[in-house]
């Protein structure tokens, strides 16, 4: 079974400086040992994340990412919700594996 990343970044991780726009906005940072770091500004209410290029707002490469992996919703009240879309390898929030098709509140901005 695939496990979540350690809370601390491995020694091979080198943080790139953030742009002014990235520092001024809510953002999501994707880290992979196999692919470049990806920083995404949360500029939409609903973001679909996956490997497929069609109908995705954020495209992630990698064999563990499903074509339609998860949905991220930024609500007007500031809360952020994650829904696993039935991905093959699942979605982890911290050290908890999400139940597919169940919306989970992961906190507020």
N, C-alpha and C positions, 0 to 999 in steps of 0.2 A: 504494500500500500504506500502511496505517495504521502510524504509528511510535509508539514509546513516548514518554511525556512526558520533558521535560528533568529532570535530577536536581534542579535547583533550581526552586523554585516561581516562577511568573511574578509580575510586580508587582501584578496584580489580585487575588492570593490574600491574604485576610486571615484569619489563624488565629483561630478562636473559642476562648475559654478552655475547658479540659476540666473536666468535673465531677469530684468526688472519686471517684465510682465508676469513671469512665473512667481516671483516673490510677492507680488501684489495680489495674487489670485489664489483661490483654493485649488489644490492640485493633487494629482494622484501619481505616485511614482512606482513604476514597475521595474523590479530587479530580477534578472535571470543570470545564472552562471554561464549560460550558453549564448545569450543575445545582449546587445547593447542596452544600457539603461534607457528607460523611456519616461519622460515627464509629460503629463497631460494636464492641461488646465481644465477645470470643471466649469465649462461655460454653457452647458445645456442642462435642462431639467432631467432628461433621461439619456443615458449613454449605454449603448449595446457594445459588448466587448467579446471578441472571439477571433478565430483564425481566418474565417471567410472574409473576403473583401466586400462582398455584397451585403448591404443592410447592416454594416458595422460602423460604429463611430470611432472605435479604437481597435486597431488590428494588431494582434500579438502573434508572433511566430513561435513555433515550438511544437514538439510532438505531444506535449501534455495539455495543450490548449485545444479545446473543441471548436468546431466551426462557429457555433453560437454558444458561448460559454456562460456569460452572466450579464445581468442588467444592473446598472447602478442608477439610482434615482435620488436626485437632490431636491428635497421638498422645500416649499416656501418658508416653512417654520425652521429651516436650518438643519433638519435631520437628514441623514443619508441612509438609504436602504440598499441592500444587496440582495439579488435573487439569482440563485444558480439556475440556469436554464436546462437542467438535465445533462450537464457536461459529463463526459466519460470519466475524467479523473477527479471531478468534484471541485469545490471552491472552499478554501480555508479562510476563516476570519480569526486571526490569532491562532490558537491551537484547536479550534473547533471546526469540524467539517460540517458544512451547511446541508440541510435537507433540500433536495431539488424542488423547485417551484414553490419555495417558501420564502417570503420576504422577511429579511432580518434587519433591524435597526442597528447600524454600526456606530451610532453616535451623532453628534452635531458638529457643525462647522464652527 
